[in-house]
């Protein structure tokens, strides 16, 4: 399982990358995309939408199942990865490059409360 050390994670399989401008970039983990299989559709949140931590923010759909993607922390959506609308398979090819949305956190310190790579691997129970 590919779990970059510089990211933060949730037990519901989202990853979070801090951006220089104070926003965070969010996607689904390698483990999540592997479990889902080939993605065929991605529903992204609206820019400007305010989310509470753990709100359903997006949907990823594969040939096997549809799954909600949750907001790892509270904040406002500042951007979405429109390229995924026509090419959702990018998430399968590069789950840490094919981000879903960006969020301006209501509390920047909340990122520190998320799992580090070792914590995520322990929570998932696989290497």
HELIX and SHEET records of a PDB file:
HELIX    1   1 UNK A   30  UNK A   36  1                                   7    
HELIX    2   2 UNK A   83  UNK A   86  1                                   4    
HELIX    3   3 UNK A   90  UNK A   93  1                                   4    
HELIX    4   4 UNK A  108  UNK A  113  5                                   6    
HELIX    5   5 UNK A  117  UNK A  124  1                                   8    
SHEET    1   A 6 UNK A   8  UNK A   9  0                                        
SHEET    2   A 6 UNK A  14  UNK A  18 -1                                        
SHEET    3   A 6 UNK A  23  UNK A  28 -1                                        
SHEET    4   A 6 UNK A 101  UNK A 105 -1                                        
SHEET    5   A 6 UNK A  75  UNK A  80 -1                                        
SHEET    6   A 6 UNK A  50  UNK A  51 -1                                        
SHEET    1   B 3 UNK A  39  UNK A  43  0                                        
SHEET    2   B 3 UNK A  56  UNK A  62 -1                                        
SHEET    3   B 3 UNK A  66  UNK A  70 -1                                        
END                                                                             
